[in-house]
Protein backbone atom coordinates (compact mmCIF):
# COMPACT_ATOMS: atom_id res chain seq x y z
CA UNK A 1 0.00 0.00 0.00
CA UNK A 2 2.79 2.44 0.90
CA UNK A 3 4.49 1.64 -2.38
CA UNK A 4 1.33 2.50 -4.31
CA UNK A 5 1.03 5.80 -2.38
CA UNK A 6 4.46 6.88 -3.57
CA UNK A 7 3.85 5.91 -7.21
CA UNK A 8 3.02 8.52 -9.79
CA UNK A 9 -0.65 9.07 -10.59
CA UNK A 10 -0.52 7.50 -14.08
CA UNK A 11 1.58 4.56 -12.97
CA UNK A 12 -0.58 3.84 -9.92
CA UNK A 13 -3.81 4.12 -11.95
CA UNK A 14 -2.42 1.70 -14.55
CA UNK A 15 -1.21 -0.70 -11.86
CA UNK A 16 -4.52 -0.73 -10.01
CA UNK A 17 -6.53 -1.10 -13.23
CA UNK A 18 -4.44 -4.01 -14.48
CA UNK A 19 -4.49 -5.69 -11.07
CA UNK A 20 -8.25 -5.39 -10.65
CA UNK A 21 -9.00 -6.53 -14.23
CA UNK A 22 -6.64 -9.48 -13.79
CA UNK A 23 -8.43 -10.47 -10.58
CA UNK A 24 -11.79 -10.07 -12.32
CA UNK A 25 -10.64 -12.39 -15.15
CA UNK A 26 -9.55 -14.94 -12.59
CA UNK A 27 -13.01 -14.71 -11.07
CA UNK A 28 -14.55 -15.20 -14.54
CA UNK A 29 -12.46 -18.35 -15.03
CA UNK A 30 -13.52 -19.53 -11.60
CA UNK A 31 -17.18 -18.98 -12.50
CA UNK A 32 -16.72 -20.88 -15.77
CA UNK A 33 -15.03 -23.73 -13.94
CA UNK A 34 -17.80 -23.95 -11.34
CA UNK A 35 -20.54 -23.75 -13.96
CA UNK A 36 -18.87 -26.44 -16.09
CA UNK A 37 -18.50 -28.65 -13.04
CA UNK A 38 -22.19 -28.26 -12.22
CA UNK A 39 -23.33 -28.77 -15.80
CA UNK A 40 -21.46 -32.10 -15.95
CA UNK A 41 -23.97 -33.49 -13.49
CA UNK A 42 -26.89 -33.05 -15.85
CA UNK A 43 -27.42 -34.77 -19.20
CA UNK A 44 -26.74 -32.69 -22.27
CA UNK A 45 -29.13 -34.45 -24.67
CA UNK A 46 -28.64 -34.62 -28.42
CA UNK A 47 -27.03 -37.37 -30.63
CA UNK A 48 -23.58 -38.90 -30.16
CA UNK A 49 -21.65 -40.09 -33.29
CA UNK A 50 -19.14 -42.93 -33.15
CA UNK A 51 -16.09 -43.54 -35.40
CA UNK A 52 -17.81 -46.39 -37.24
CA UNK A 53 -20.64 -44.05 -38.27
CA UNK A 54 -23.10 -45.17 -35.70
CA UNK A 55 -25.40 -42.80 -33.91
CA UNK A 56 -26.56 -42.93 -30.33
CA UNK A 57 -29.43 -40.91 -28.92
CA UNK A 58 -28.23 -39.36 -25.63
CA UNK A 59 -30.40 -38.86 -22.58
CA UNK A 60 -32.41 -35.68 -22.80
CA UNK A 61 -32.46 -33.30 -19.78
CA UNK A 62 -35.70 -32.69 -18.01
CA UNK A 63 -37.28 -29.22 -18.18
CA UNK A 64 -35.99 -28.47 -14.71
CA UNK A 65 -32.49 -29.56 -15.69
CA UNK A 66 -32.67 -27.55 -18.90
CA UNK A 67 -33.59 -24.51 -16.85
CA UNK A 68 -30.58 -25.01 -14.58
CA UNK A 69 -28.27 -25.41 -17.56
CA UNK A 70 -29.62 -22.18 -19.05
CA UNK A 71 -28.96 -20.37 -15.79
CA UNK A 72 -25.41 -21.66 -15.75
CA UNK A 73 -24.87 -20.40 -19.28
CA UNK A 74 -26.30 -17.02 -18.33
CA UNK A 75 -24.01 -16.90 -15.27
CA UNK A 76 -21.00 -17.50 -17.50
CA UNK A 77 -22.07 -14.72 -19.88
CA UNK A 78 -22.93 -12.39 -17.01
CA UNK A 79 -19.53 -12.90 -15.36
CA UNK A 80 -17.75 -12.11 -18.64
CA UNK A 81 -19.41 -8.68 -18.70
CA UNK A 82 -19.88 -7.70 -15.06
CA UNK A 83 -16.63 -8.86 -13.46
CA UNK A 84 -14.28 -6.82 -15.74
CA UNK A 85 -16.48 -3.74 -15.31
CA UNK A 86 -16.56 -4.28 -11.55
CA UNK A 87 -12.78 -4.67 -11.60
CA UNK A 88 -12.38 -1.31 -13.34
CA UNK A 89 -14.81 0.23 -10.84
CA UNK A 90 -12.85 -1.18 -7.90
CA UNK A 91 -9.65 0.18 -9.45
CA UNK A 92 -11.20 3.66 -9.57
CA UNK A 93 -12.44 3.45 -5.97
CA UNK A 94 -9.07 2.23 -4.71
CA UNK A 95 -7.27 4.91 -6.72
CA UNK A 96 -9.44 7.62 -5.15
CA UNK A 97 -9.08 6.39 -1.56
CA UNK A 98 -5.36 5.58 -1.81
CA UNK A 99 -4.15 8.47 -3.98
CA UNK A 100 -6.71 11.29 -4.03
CA UNK A 101 -8.86 11.44 -0.92
CA UNK A 102 -6.29 12.50 1.70
CA UNK A 103 -4.51 15.18 -0.42
CA UNK A 104 -7.83 16.63 -1.61
CA UNK A 105 -9.17 16.80 1.96
CA UNK A 106 -5.97 18.47 3.17
CA UNK A 107 -6.01 21.02 0.35
CA UNK A 108 -9.72 21.71 0.90
CA UNK A 109 -9.18 22.26 4.63
CA UNK A 110 -6.13 24.43 3.97
CA UNK A 111 -8.08 26.56 1.50
CA UNK A 112 -10.85 27.00 4.08
CA UNK A 113 -8.28 28.13 6.69
CA UNK A 114 -6.74 30.65 4.31
CA UNK A 115 -10.18 31.93 3.33
CA UNK A 116 -10.81 32.52 7.05
CA UNK A 117 -7.47 34.38 7.35
CA UNK A 118 -6.09 31.62 9.55
CA UNK A 119 -2.51 30.59 8.75
CA UNK A 120 -1.83 28.67 11.97
CA UNK A 121 -2.13 25.23 10.42
CA UNK A 122 0.07 22.88 8.46
CA UNK A 123 -0.31 20.58 5.45
CA UNK A 124 1.69 17.38 6.06
CA UNK A 125 3.53 15.58 3.27
CA UNK A 126 1.29 12.60 2.44
CA UNK A 127 3.29 11.07 -0.42
CA UNK A 128 5.94 11.74 -3.01
CA UNK A 129 3.63 11.71 -6.05
CA UNK A 130 2.25 14.71 -7.91
CA UNK A 131 -0.45 15.45 -5.33
CA UNK A 132 2.09 15.08 -2.52
CA UNK A 133 4.27 17.63 -4.30
CA UNK A 134 1.26 19.95 -4.60
CA UNK A 135 0.64 19.56 -0.85
CA UNK A 136 4.30 20.36 -0.16
CA UNK A 137 4.08 23.43 -2.42
CA UNK A 138 0.86 24.47 -0.66
CA UNK A 139 2.60 24.17 2.73
CA UNK A 140 5.54 26.22 1.45
CA UNK A 141 3.12 28.86 0.16
CA UNK A 142 1.36 28.92 3.54
CA UNK A 143 4.67 29.32 5.37
CA UNK A 144 5.80 32.13 3.10
CA UNK A 145 2.40 33.81 3.39
CA UNK A 146 2.58 33.55 7.20
CA UNK A 147 6.10 34.98 7.16
CA UNK A 148 4.96 37.83 4.91
CA UNK A 149 2.00 38.61 7.16
CA UNK A 150 4.20 38.54 10.25
CA UNK A 151 6.68 40.85 8.54
CA UNK A 152 3.90 43.24 7.55
CA UNK A 153 2.58 43.17 11.12
CA UNK A 154 6.09 43.78 12.46
CA UNK A 155 6.57 46.68 10.05
CA UNK A 156 3.23 48.13 11.12
CA UNK A 157 4.19 47.86 14.78
CA UNK A 158 7.63 49.27 14.00
CA UNK A 159 6.09 52.19 12.17
CA UNK A 160 3.81 52.75 15.16
CA UNK A 161 6.81 52.71 17.50
CA UNK A 162 8.78 54.96 15.16
CA UNK A 163 5.99 57.52 14.95
CA UNK A 164 5.54 57.49 18.73
CA UNK A 165 9.29 57.86 19.29
CA UNK A 166 9.40 60.62 16.69
CA UNK A 167 6.63 62.61 18.35
CA UNK A 168 8.07 61.93 21.81
CA UNK A 169 11.61 63.01 20.95
CA UNK A 170 10.35 66.10 19.16
CA UNK A 171 8.41 67.14 22.26
CA UNK A 172 11.57 67.78 24.27
CA UNK A 173 13.22 70.28 21.85
CA UNK A 174 9.87 71.96 21.32
CA UNK A 175 9.48 72.29 25.10
CA UNK A 176 12.93 73.87 25.32
CA UNK A 177 12.10 76.34 22.54
CA UNK A 178 8.75 77.21 24.11
CA UNK A 179 10.40 77.72 27.48
CA UNK A 180 13.06 79.96 25.96
CA UNK A 181 10.46 82.01 24.09
CA UNK A 182 8.47 82.39 27.31
CA UNK A 183 11.54 83.66 29.14
CA UNK A 184 12.27 86.09 26.30
CA UNK A 185 8.71 87.42 26.43
CA UNK A 186 9.10 87.97 30.17
CA UNK A 187 12.40 89.74 29.60
CA UNK A 188 14.37 87.39 31.86
CA UNK A 189 16.13 85.32 29.21
CA UNK A 190 19.85 84.72 29.58
CA UNK A 191 22.54 85.58 27.01
CA UNK A 192 22.42 82.13 25.43
CA UNK A 193 18.68 82.26 24.63
CA UNK A 194 19.12 83.00 20.91
CA UNK A 195 21.90 80.44 20.61
CA UNK A 196 19.68 77.89 22.31
CA UNK A 197 16.81 78.64 19.94
CA UNK A 198 19.08 78.31 16.94
CA UNK A 199 20.67 75.11 18.27
CA UNK A 200 17.40 73.37 19.06
CA UNK A 201 15.81 74.50 15.80
CA UNK A 202 18.75 72.98 13.95
CA UNK A 203 18.38 69.80 16.00
CA UNK A 204 14.72 69.52 15.05
CA UNK A 205 15.59 70.02 11.40
CA UNK A 206 18.30 67.34 11.52
CA UNK A 207 16.07 64.96 13.45
CA UNK A 208 13.19 65.35 10.99
CA UNK A 209 15.59 64.78 8.10
CA UNK A 210 17.02 61.64 9.73
CA UNK A 211 13.62 60.20 10.67
CA UNK A 212 12.21 60.80 7.19
CA UNK A 213 15.01 58.75 5.64
CA UNK A 214 14.77 55.67 7.86
CA UNK A 215 12.20 52.91 8.27
CA UNK A 216 13.21 51.68 11.72
CA UNK A 217 14.31 53.41 14.88
CA UNK A 218 17.40 51.17 14.95
CA UNK A 219 18.49 52.55 11.56
CA UNK A 220 19.15 56.03 12.89
CA UNK A 221 22.69 56.97 11.78
CA UNK A 222 25.44 57.60 14.35
CA UNK A 223 27.52 60.67 13.54
CA UNK A 224 30.59 60.91 15.76
CA UNK A 225 31.99 64.37 16.51
CA UNK A 226 34.15 65.93 19.21
CA UNK A 227 32.21 67.64 22.00
CA UNK A 228 33.60 69.70 24.87
CA UNK A 229 32.61 68.66 28.39
CA UNK A 230 31.89 72.27 29.27
CA UNK A 231 29.39 72.47 26.42
CA UNK A 232 27.69 69.22 27.45
CA UNK A 233 27.46 70.39 31.07
CA UNK A 234 25.92 73.70 29.98
CA UNK A 235 23.36 71.91 27.80
CA UNK A 236 22.45 69.52 30.59
CA UNK A 237 21.98 72.40 32.98
CA UNK A 238 19.81 74.34 30.51
CA UNK A 239 17.72 71.27 29.80
CA UNK A 240 17.21 70.52 33.49
CA UNK A 241 16.21 74.11 34.24
CA UNK A 242 13.65 74.10 31.46
CA UNK A 243 12.12 70.72 32.37
CA UNK A 244 12.37 71.04 36.14
CA UNK A 245 12.66 74.72 37.12
CA UNK A 246 11.11 74.07 40.55
CA UNK A 247 13.54 71.33 41.61
CA UNK A 248 16.84 71.60 43.40
CA UNK A 249 19.43 70.75 40.76
CA UNK A 250 22.87 69.17 41.25
CA UNK A 251 25.12 68.52 38.22
CA UNK A 252 28.58 66.96 38.25
CA UNK A 253 30.69 66.70 35.09
CA UNK A 254 34.36 66.93 34.04
CA UNK A 255 35.56 70.52 34.06
CA UNK A 256 37.76 70.26 30.98
CA UNK A 257 38.53 68.09 28.03
CA UNK A 258 36.42 66.67 25.23
CA UNK A 259 34.78 63.42 24.17
CA UNK A 260 33.90 61.88 20.82
CA UNK A 261 30.26 60.89 20.47
CA UNK A 262 27.07 61.63 18.58
CA UNK A 263 25.97 64.95 20.01
CA UNK A 264 22.37 64.62 18.83
CA UNK A 265 21.89 61.12 20.26
CA UNK A 266 23.46 62.17 23.56
CA UNK A 267 21.17 65.18 23.94
CA UNK A 268 18.08 63.18 22.90
CA UNK A 269 18.79 60.55 25.55
CA UNK A 270 19.64 63.22 28.14
CA UNK A 271 16.39 65.08 27.49
CA UNK A 272 14.38 61.84 27.73
CA UNK A 273 15.96 60.85 31.04
CA UNK A 274 15.76 64.36 32.53
CA UNK A 275 12.15 64.94 31.46
CA UNK A 276 11.17 61.49 32.76
CA UNK A 277 12.87 62.08 36.11
CA UNK A 278 11.43 65.60 36.40
CA UNK A 279 7.89 64.21 36.21
CA UNK A 280 8.41 61.98 39.26
CA UNK A 281 10.87 64.01 41.36
CA UNK A 282 9.68 65.61 44.58
CA UNK A 283 12.38 68.08 45.50
CA UNK A 284 15.73 67.43 43.85
CA UNK A 285 17.32 66.12 40.69
CA UNK A 286 20.90 64.91 40.28
CA UNK A 287 22.79 64.61 37.00
CA UNK A 288 26.18 62.93 36.83
CA UNK A 289 28.41 62.85 33.74
CA UNK A 290 31.33 60.45 34.23
CA UNK A 291 34.10 59.52 31.80
CA UNK A 292 35.16 55.86 31.91
CA UNK A 293 37.80 54.06 29.89
CA UNK A 294 35.77 53.45 26.73
CA UNK A 295 32.42 54.87 27.74
CA UNK A 296 30.77 58.08 28.83
CA UNK A 297 28.04 57.54 31.39
CA UNK A 298 25.14 59.86 32.07
CA UNK A 299 23.19 59.23 35.28
CA UNK A 300 19.95 60.98 36.20
CA UNK A 301 18.74 60.44 39.77
CA UNK A 302 15.41 61.61 41.15
CA UNK A 303 13.87 61.42 44.62
CA UNK A 304 10.55 60.01 43.46
CA UNK A 305 8.87 56.69 44.15
CA UNK A 306 11.26 54.68 41.97
CA UNK A 307 10.72 52.43 38.97
CA UNK A 308 8.07 49.69 39.07
CA UNK A 309 9.38 46.16 39.62
CA UNK A 310 8.02 45.04 36.26
CA UNK A 311 10.04 47.73 34.47
CA UNK A 312 13.24 46.75 36.30
CA UNK A 313 12.76 43.06 35.50
CA UNK A 314 11.71 43.21 31.85
CA UNK A 315 13.27 46.52 30.80
CA UNK A 316 11.66 49.40 28.89
CA UNK A 317 8.91 48.47 26.46
CA UNK A 318 7.28 50.58 23.73
CA UNK A 319 4.23 52.43 25.06
CA UNK A 320 5.14 51.26 28.55
CA UNK A 321 3.50 54.15 30.35
CA UNK A 322 1.84 54.13 33.74
CA UNK A 323 -1.92 53.99 33.83
CA UNK A 324 -2.19 57.33 35.55
CA UNK A 325 0.10 59.00 32.98
CA UNK A 326 -2.16 59.56 29.98
CA UNK A 327 -0.28 62.52 28.49
CA UNK A 328 2.94 60.69 27.52
CA UNK A 329 3.35 57.78 25.09
CA UNK A 330 5.72 55.77 27.27
CA UNK A 331 8.46 55.85 24.63
CA UNK A 332 11.16 57.88 26.42
CA UNK A 333 13.07 55.09 28.17
CA UNK A 334 12.50 52.68 25.30
CA UNK A 335 13.86 55.00 22.60
CA UNK A 336 16.71 55.99 24.92
CA UNK A 337 17.71 52.34 25.31
CA UNK A 338 17.69 51.82 21.55
CA UNK A 339 19.78 54.95 20.99
CA UNK A 340 22.28 53.89 23.66
CA UNK A 341 22.67 50.50 21.99
CA UNK A 342 23.07 52.26 18.64
CA UNK A 343 25.89 54.23 20.23
CA UNK A 344 27.58 51.04 21.45
CA UNK A 345 26.35 51.28 25.04
CA UNK A 346 23.30 50.43 27.07
CA UNK A 347 20.73 51.81 29.48
CA UNK A 348 20.60 50.62 33.10
CA UNK A 349 17.70 51.30 35.44
CA UNK A 350 17.66 50.77 39.18
CA UNK A 351 16.11 52.09 42.35
CA UNK A 352 18.30 53.85 44.89
CA UNK A 353 17.35 53.02 48.47
CA UNK A 354 15.77 56.04 50.07
CA UNK A 355 16.56 58.28 47.09
CA UNK A 356 14.27 57.29 44.23
CA UNK A 357 15.13 56.09 40.72
CA UNK A 358 18.41 56.14 38.82
CA UNK A 359 18.80 55.84 35.04
CA UNK A 360 22.30 55.52 33.61
CA UNK A 361 23.01 55.78 29.89
CA UNK A 362 26.33 54.52 28.54
CA UNK A 363 27.80 55.82 25.28
CA UNK A 364 30.84 54.30 23.67
CA UNK A 365 33.39 57.02 22.98
CA UNK A 366 35.50 55.52 20.19
CA UNK A 367 34.91 55.57 16.44
CA UNK A 368 33.28 52.11 16.23
CA UNK A 369 30.22 52.31 18.45
CA UNK A 370 28.80 48.97 17.33
CA UNK A 371 31.71 46.88 18.64
CA UNK A 372 30.42 46.65 22.23
CA UNK A 373 26.74 47.28 21.46
CA UNK A 374 24.47 45.84 24.09
CA UNK A 375 27.12 44.20 26.27
CA UNK A 376 26.70 44.27 30.04
CA UNK A 377 28.56 47.05 31.81
CA UNK A 378 29.22 46.75 35.51
RAFENQUI-V251717 format. One record per residue. RES is the residue in one letter. PHI is phi in radians with two decimals (* if undefined). D_LAST is the distance of its C-alpha to the last C-alpha in whole Angstrom. Layout:
res=RES phi=PHI d_last=D_LAST
res=RES phi=PHI d_last=D_LAST
This chain:
res=X phi=* d_last=66
res=X phi=-1.12 d_last=62
res=X phi=-1.15 d_last=64
res=X phi=-1.14 d_last=66
res=X phi=-1.06 d_last=63
res=X phi=-1.60 d_last=61
res=X phi=-1.28 d_last=64
res=X phi=-1.17 d_last=65
res=X phi=-1.11 d_last=67
res=X phi=-1.11 d_last=70
res=X phi=-1.11 d_last=70
res=X phi=-1.18 d_last=69
res=X phi=-1.10 d_last=72
res=X phi=-1.12 d_last=74
res=X phi=-1.11 d_last=74
res=X phi=-1.16 d_last=74
res=X phi=-1.13 d_last=77
res=X phi=-1.09 d_last=79
res=X phi=-1.11 d_last=78
res=X phi=-1.20 d_last=79
res=X phi=-1.17 d_last=82
res=X phi=-1.08 d_last=83
res=X phi=-1.11 d_last=83
res=X phi=-1.12 d_last=85
res=X phi=-1.16 d_last=87
res=X phi=-1.06 d_last=87
res=X phi=-1.15 d_last=88
res=X phi=-1.09 d_last=91
res=X phi=-1.07 d_last=92
res=X phi=-1.10 d_last=92
res=X phi=-1.11 d_last=94
res=X phi=-1.07 d_last=97
res=X phi=-1.12 d_last=97
res=X phi=-1.16 d_last=97
res=X phi=-1.14 d_last=99
res=X phi=-1.14 d_last=102
res=X phi=-1.13 d_last=102
res=X phi=-1.27 d_last=103
res=X phi=-1.15 d_last=105
res=X phi=-1.17 d_last=107
res=X phi=-1.25 d_last=108
res=X phi=-1.71 d_last=110
res=X phi=-1.19 d_last=113
res=X phi=-1.62 d_last=113
res=X phi=1.38 d_last=117
res=X phi=1.66 d_last=119
res=X phi=-2.11 d_last=121
res=X phi=-1.85 d_last=120
res=X phi=-1.77 d_last=122
res=X phi=-1.78 d_last=123
res=X phi=-1.23 d_last=123
res=X phi=-1.54 d_last=127
res=X phi=1.58 d_last=127
res=X phi=-1.41 d_last=128
res=X phi=-2.12 d_last=126
res=X phi=-2.28 d_last=124
res=X phi=-1.42 d_last=124
res=X phi=-1.43 d_last=120
res=X phi=-1.14 d_last=119
res=X phi=-1.52 d_last=118
res=X phi=-1.26 d_last=115
res=X phi=-1.26 d_last=116
res=X phi=-0.98 d_last=114
res=X phi=-1.15 d_last=111
res=X phi=-1.17 d_last=111
res=X phi=-1.10 d_last=111
res=X phi=-1.16 d_last=108
res=X phi=-1.13 d_last=106
res=X phi=-1.11 d_last=106
res=X phi=-1.15 d_last=106
res=X phi=-1.12 d_last=103
res=X phi=-1.14 d_last=101
res=X phi=-1.12 d_last=102
res=X phi=-1.10 d_last=100
res=X phi=-1.09 d_last=97
res=X phi=-1.12 d_last=97
res=X phi=-1.14 d_last=97
res=X phi=-1.10 d_last=95
res=X phi=-1.14 d_last=92
res=X phi=-1.12 d_last=93
res=X phi=-1.65 d_last=92
res=X phi=-1.33 d_last=89
res=X phi=-1.08 d_last=87
res=X phi=-1.09 d_last=86
res=X phi=-1.13 d_last=85
res=X phi=-1.14 d_last=83
res=X phi=-1.10 d_last=81
res=X phi=-1.12 d_last=80
res=X phi=-1.11 d_last=79
res=X phi=-1.10 d_last=77
res=X phi=-1.08 d_last=76
res=X phi=-1.13 d_last=74
res=X phi=-1.12 d_last=73
res=X phi=-1.10 d_last=71
res=X phi=-1.07 d_last=70
res=X phi=-1.16 d_last=68
res=X phi=-1.24 d_last=67
res=X phi=-1.44 d_last=65
res=X phi=-1.85 d_last=64
res=X phi=-1.87 d_last=64
res=X phi=-1.04 d_last=63
res=X phi=-1.09 d_last=60
res=X phi=-1.05 d_last=59
res=X phi=-1.14 d_last=60
res=X phi=-1.10 d_last=59
res=X phi=-1.12 d_last=56
res=X phi=-1.17 d_last=56
res=X phi=-1.14 d_last=58
res=X phi=-1.14 d_last=55
res=X phi=-1.10 d_last=52
res=X phi=-1.10 d_last=54
res=X phi=-1.13 d_last=55
res=X phi=-1.11 d_last=51
res=X phi=-1.15 d_last=50
res=X phi=-1.08 d_last=53
res=X phi=-1.56 d_last=51
res=X phi=1.05 d_last=48
res=X phi=-2.00 d_last=46
res=X phi=-1.90 d_last=45
res=X phi=-1.55 d_last=43
res=X phi=-2.58 d_last=46
res=X phi=-2.49 d_last=46
res=X phi=-1.96 d_last=50
res=X phi=-1.23 d_last=50
res=X phi=-1.39 d_last=52
res=X phi=-1.59 d_last=55
res=X phi=-2.86 d_last=57
res=X phi=-1.88 d_last=57
res=X phi=-1.45 d_last=60
res=X phi=-1.08 d_last=60
res=X phi=-1.19 d_last=59
res=X phi=-1.10 d_last=56
res=X phi=-1.16 d_last=55
res=X phi=-1.12 d_last=56
res=X phi=-1.09 d_last=54
res=X phi=-1.12 d_last=51
res=X phi=-1.15 d_last=51
res=X phi=-1.11 d_last=51
res=X phi=-1.14 d_last=48
res=X phi=-1.11 d_last=46
res=X phi=-1.09 d_last=47
res=X phi=-1.10 d_last=46
res=X phi=-1.11 d_last=43
res=X phi=-1.15 d_last=43
res=X phi=-1.15 d_last=44
res=X phi=-1.12 d_last=41
res=X phi=-1.09 d_last=38
res=X phi=-1.12 d_last=40
res=X phi=-1.12 d_last=40
res=X phi=-1.12 d_last=36
res=X phi=-1.18 d_last=36
res=X phi=-1.12 d_last=38
res=X phi=-1.13 d_last=36
res=X phi=-1.13 d_last=33
res=X phi=-1.15 d_last=34
res=X phi=-1.12 d_last=36
res=X phi=-1.13 d_last=33
res=X phi=-1.15 d_last=31
res=X phi=-1.12 d_last=33
res=X phi=-1.10 d_last=33
res=X phi=-1.10 d_last=29
res=X phi=-1.11 d_last=30
res=X phi=-1.13 d_last=33
res=X phi=-1.15 d_last=31
res=X phi=-1.13 d_last=28
res=X phi=-1.08 d_last=31
res=X phi=-1.17 d_last=33
res=X phi=-1.16 d_last=29
res=X phi=-1.27 d_last=28
res=X phi=-1.34 d_last=32
res=X phi=-1.11 d_last=32
res=X phi=-1.14 d_last=30
res=X phi=-1.06 d_last=32
res=X phi=-1.12 d_last=35
res=X phi=-1.09 d_last=34
res=X phi=-1.10 d_last=33
res=X phi=-1.12 d_last=37
res=X phi=-1.10 d_last=38
res=X phi=-1.13 d_last=37
res=X phi=-1.15 d_last=38
res=X phi=-1.10 d_last=42
res=X phi=-1.11 d_last=42
res=X phi=-1.13 d_last=41
res=X phi=-1.17 d_last=44
res=X phi=-1.13 d_last=46
res=X phi=-1.42 d_last=46
res=X phi=1.31 d_last=47
res=X phi=-2.09 d_last=43
res=X phi=-1.26 d_last=41
res=X phi=-1.47 d_last=40
res=X phi=-1.25 d_last=40
res=X phi=-1.63 d_last=37
res=X phi=-1.08 d_last=39
res=X phi=-1.14 d_last=40
res=X phi=-1.11 d_last=38
res=X phi=-1.16 d_last=35
res=X phi=-1.05 d_last=38
res=X phi=-1.12 d_last=38
res=X phi=-1.14 d_last=34
res=X phi=-1.30 d_last=33
res=X phi=-1.14 d_last=37
res=X phi=-1.13 d_last=36
res=X phi=-1.09 d_last=32
res=X phi=-1.08 d_last=34
res=X phi=-1.08 d_last=36
res=X phi=-1.16 d_last=33
res=X phi=-1.17 d_last=31
res=X phi=-1.09 d_last=35
res=X phi=-1.11 d_last=36
res=X phi=-1.18 d_last=32
res=X phi=-1.21 d_last=32
res=X phi=-1.30 d_last=36
res=X phi=-1.81 d_last=35
res=X phi=-2.12 d_last=32
res=X phi=-1.84 d_last=33
res=X phi=-2.29 d_last=29
res=X phi=-1.10 d_last=26
res=X phi=-1.24 d_last=24
res=X phi=-1.54 d_last=27
res=X phi=-1.04 d_last=26
res=X phi=-1.22 d_last=27
res=X phi=-1.86 d_last=24
res=X phi=-1.98 d_last=26
res=X phi=-1.40 d_last=24
res=X phi=-2.56 d_last=26
res=X phi=-1.56 d_last=26
res=X phi=-2.15 d_last=25
res=X phi=-1.43 d_last=26
res=X phi=-1.09 d_last=23
res=X phi=-1.10 d_last=26
res=X phi=-1.18 d_last=27
res=X phi=-1.12 d_last=24
res=X phi=-1.09 d_last=24
res=X phi=-1.10 d_last=28
res=X phi=-1.19 d_last=27
res=X phi=-1.12 d_last=24
res=X phi=-1.16 d_last=27
res=X phi=-1.10 d_last=30
res=X phi=-1.10 d_last=28
res=X phi=-1.14 d_last=27
res=X phi=-1.15 d_last=30
res=X phi=-1.34 d_last=32
res=X phi=-1.50 d_last=30
res=X phi=-2.42 d_last=30
res=X phi=-1.21 d_last=33
res=X phi=-1.57 d_last=33
res=X phi=-1.66 d_last=30
res=X phi=-1.36 d_last=29
res=X phi=-1.90 d_last=26
res=X phi=-2.32 d_last=24
res=X phi=-2.15 d_last=22
res=X phi=-2.20 d_last=20
res=X phi=-2.74 d_last=20
res=X phi=-1.01 d_last=21
res=X phi=-1.39 d_last=25
res=X phi=-2.50 d_last=25
res=X phi=1.69 d_last=24
res=X phi=-2.50 d_last=24
res=X phi=-2.54 d_last=21
res=X phi=-1.78 d_last=22
res=X phi=-2.80 d_last=21
res=X phi=-1.48 d_last=23
res=X phi=-1.09 d_last=24
res=X phi=-1.14 d_last=25
res=X phi=-1.12 d_last=22
res=X phi=-1.04 d_last=20
res=X phi=-1.19 d_last=23
res=X phi=-1.09 d_last=24
res=X phi=-1.13 d_last=20
res=X phi=-1.06 d_last=20
res=X phi=-1.13 d_last=24
res=X phi=-1.08 d_last=23
res=X phi=-1.19 d_last=20
res=X phi=-1.20 d_last=22
res=X phi=-1.15 d_last=25
res=X phi=-1.16 d_last=23
res=X phi=-1.20 d_last=22
res=X phi=-1.12 d_last=26
res=X phi=-1.26 d_last=28
res=X phi=-2.00 d_last=26
res=X phi=-1.28 d_last=26
res=X phi=-1.69 d_last=29
res=X phi=-2.28 d_last=29
res=X phi=-2.38 d_last=26
res=X phi=-2.48 d_last=23
res=X phi=-1.99 d_last=21
res=X phi=-2.23 d_last=19
res=X phi=-2.18 d_last=17
res=X phi=-2.00 d_last=16
res=X phi=-2.19 d_last=14
res=X phi=-1.66 d_last=14
res=X phi=-1.76 d_last=11
res=X phi=-1.13 d_last=13
res=X phi=-2.03 d_last=13
res=X phi=-2.34 d_last=12
res=X phi=-1.97 d_last=13
res=X phi=-1.89 d_last=12
res=X phi=-2.12 d_last=14
res=X phi=-1.97 d_last=14
res=X phi=-2.15 d_last=17
res=X phi=-2.10 d_last=18
res=X phi=-2.06 d_last=21
res=X phi=-1.92 d_last=23
res=X phi=-1.51 d_last=24
res=X phi=-1.46 d_last=24
res=X phi=1.57 d_last=21
res=X phi=-1.37 d_last=20
res=X phi=-1.13 d_last=22
res=X phi=-1.07 d_last=20
res=X phi=-1.09 d_last=21
res=X phi=-1.16 d_last=19
res=X phi=-1.20 d_last=16
res=X phi=-1.42 d_last=17
res=X phi=-1.74 d_last=18
res=X phi=1.48 d_last=17
res=X phi=-1.11 d_last=19
res=X phi=-2.19 d_last=22
res=X phi=-1.08 d_last=25
res=X phi=1.07 d_last=28
res=X phi=-1.53 d_last=25
res=X phi=-1.61 d_last=27
res=X phi=-1.33 d_last=28
res=X phi=-1.06 d_last=32
res=X phi=-1.41 d_last=33
res=X phi=-1.81 d_last=32
res=X phi=-1.59 d_last=34
res=X phi=-1.40 d_last=34
res=X phi=-1.67 d_last=31
res=X phi=-1.50 d_last=30
res=X phi=1.32 d_last=26
res=X phi=-1.88 d_last=25
res=X phi=-1.07 d_last=23
res=X phi=-1.16 d_last=20
res=X phi=-1.13 d_last=20
res=X phi=-1.15 d_last=22
res=X phi=-1.13 d_last=19
res=X phi=-1.11 d_last=16
res=X phi=-1.11 d_last=19
res=X phi=-1.18 d_last=19
res=X phi=-1.11 d_last=15
res=X phi=-1.12 d_last=15
res=X phi=-1.02 d_last=19
res=X phi=-1.58 d_last=17
res=X phi=1.46 d_last=15
res=X phi=-2.09 d_last=12
res=X phi=-2.86 d_last=11
res=X phi=-2.11 d_last=12
res=X phi=-2.03 d_last=10
res=X phi=-2.08 d_last=12
res=X phi=-2.78 d_last=13
res=X phi=-1.75 d_last=16
res=X phi=-1.68 d_last=16
res=X phi=-0.98 d_last=19
res=X phi=1.31 d_last=22
res=X phi=-2.17 d_last=21
res=X phi=2.04 d_last=20
res=X phi=-1.91 d_last=18
res=X phi=-2.35 d_last=15
res=X phi=-2.02 d_last=14
res=X phi=-2.14 d_last=11
res=X phi=-1.83 d_last=12
res=X phi=-1.90 d_last=11
res=X phi=-2.18 d_last=14
res=X phi=-1.25 d_last=14
res=X phi=-1.87 d_last=17
res=X phi=-1.72 d_last=19
res=X phi=-1.53 d_last=22
res=X phi=-2.14 d_last=20
res=X phi=-1.16 d_last=18
res=X phi=-1.56 d_last=18
res=X phi=-1.18 d_last=17
res=X phi=-1.94 d_last=13
res=X phi=-1.02 d_last=14
res=X phi=1.45 d_last=12
res=X phi=-1.32 d_last=10
res=X phi=-1.31 d_last=7
res=X phi=-2.04 d_last=4
res=X phi=-1.55 d_last=0
